[in-house]
Amino acid sequence: MVVLNRIYTRTGDGGDTALGDGARVPKHALRVSAYGTTDETNACIGLARLHAAGAMDDALGRIQNDLFDLGADLCVPDMESDATAEYPRLRMTEGQVERLEREIDEMNERIPPLRSFVLPGGSALAAHLHLCRTVCRRAERLTTELSAAEPVNPAALKYLNRLSDWFFVASRAANDDGARDVLWVPGANR
């Protein structure tokens, strides 16, 4: 259980922060950037949810919870110590990735195929979901960069990759299943 009774600690005033295993690293460390950008994605979802209802709002709420799981996964670098840790480490699972895939397939069944790229826009919800997609892609880029230097849970990488796809398909669903998509017209303003 998490207990936050004091918000400022002054421990980061010198430009470093603690990872989940207690190690201190610079606040600009790649690992901190990766889970920080995951948190940015979560904040973008909070904005999107202002325009969502029903099943879409429920799905976005599940994803927000998943992103806290992902942050917990990314902030503890040593996966080899998981077996000997005092408490079980929270790691992303293939089941979370598979749920996103099922949801993508369900939404996509109703949406006609694209004949052009989609510009971010249409409904307010779709525009916010596109913002979620782009921030999620940045989190994915940072996490893949991190994985080239340090161990990263493969399910965490897969989740970010699927999540950006989820946001794209969800944006089309939010645009009346693609009917209100704003399509790119190549060279339209030459």
N, C-alpha and C positions, 0 to 999 in steps of 0.2 A: 504494500500500500504506500502511496506517495503522500507525504505530509509536507506542505509548503506553508510554514508559519512565518517565514522571514523571506522577503523577496530579494533584497539586496544583501550581498555578503561581503563586498569589497575585495573578494579574493581575485577578481579579474581586472582590478584596476591597473595592473601592470601589463595588460595585453595578452594574458594567457587564460586558459579555462581548463576545467577538469573534464576528462572523458568519463564514460560510465564505469571504467575500471579504476578510476582515481588518478590515472596518469595526467600530468599537466602538459598542455600543448599550446602553441600560439593560437590566438583566435582566428588567424588567417590560415591555419593548417587546412590542407585539402579535405581531411575527414570532417572537420567542423563545417567547412563550406558545403560539403555534400549533404550532411544532415540539416544544416541551416536552410539550404535551398529546398529540401523536403518540407521543412516547416513553412517556408514561403508558399509552397504549393498548397499546403493545408489552409493557410490564411486566404488564399485565392478561392478555395472551395467555400470557405465561410461567406465570401461575397456572393458567389454563385447561388448558394442556398437561399439567399434573400429572394431569389426569383424562382425557386424550385418548389414543387409540391408533390405529394403522393409518393409513388415508387421512385421517382428521380431523387427527391429529397432523402428518402430512406437509403438509397444507394450511395449518395454523396456522404451521408453520415457514416456509413460503414467504411467508406474510403478514408474519411478523416481519422477514424480510429486506427485503420491499417497504417496510416502515415505516422502515427505516434509509435506503433510497433516498429515501423521501418527506422524511425529516428533512434529508438532504443537499440535496434540491431546495429546500426551504423556507429553508434557512439561507444560500442565495446569492441575494440579491434581484435583482440586475441580469441579467435574461435576455438583454438586448441585447448584453452582453459575452461571451455564450457562444461566439460564432463566433471571437472573438479571444483567448480564454482559452488559457493555456499548456497546460492539460490539459483534456480534454473534461469538461464539466459533467455531473453525474448528474441527469437529469430523469426524472420519471415519464412513462410512455408510455401511449398508448391500448391497446396490447397487454396491459398489466397490468390495465387496467379490464376489457377484454374477457374475460380469464381469470376474473376474479371473476364476471362475468355468466354465463359457461358453468358455473362451479361452482354458482352459485345455482340455475340452471335444472336441473342434474343432481340436486341435493339436493331441490329442490321437487317434482320429478316423483313422488316417493314419499309426499309429505305431503298429507293431505286439506286442503281449504280451511278457513279459520277461520270460525267463526260468532260469535266474541267476541274481545276483545283478550286477549292472553296476559300473565299476571303473571310476572315473573322468578322462576324456580324450576324445580321438577321434579328433574332429576338435578343432581349437583354440577357436571358439565361445562356443562349448560344454564345454570345460575345464573351461572357464571363468564363464559360467552359473552354473557349479557345485560349483565353489568358491562362487558365489552369494548365492546358496542354503545353503551352510554350514554357512556362516555369518548370513543369514536370520534365520536359526535355532537357532543360538546363541542369536539373538535379541528376538526371540520367547521365549527361555528359560528365559532370563532376564525379559521379560515382564510378563510371567506367575508368576515368583517369585515376581515381583512387585505387581501383582494383589492379591497375598496372603496377602500382608501387607497394600495395599492402593487401593482405587477405580481405576479401569481401564475400559475404554470403551470396552464392549464385542466385538464390531465390529473390534476394533484394534487387539485384540487377534486372531480373526477368520482370519483377513486379513493376518497376518504374517504366520499363519498355511497354508492357501491356497497358499500364495506366494511361500513358499519353495516347495510345490508340483508343482506349475507353473514352477519354475526353473528346476525341475527334468524333467518334460515332455518337456519343451523347449530345454533342453540339448539333449534329444533324437531326437527331431525334427531337431536340428542343426547337428546331426550326420546322415544325410540323412535318417530321419525317423527311426532311430534305426539300419540301416544297418552298420554303422561305430561305433556302441557302442563297448566299450572295456568291455568284460564280466569277472567277477570274476571266477576263477577256483579254487574251494576249495582244499587246500592242494597241490597245483601244485608244490611247491618248497620244499617239505619235503625231 
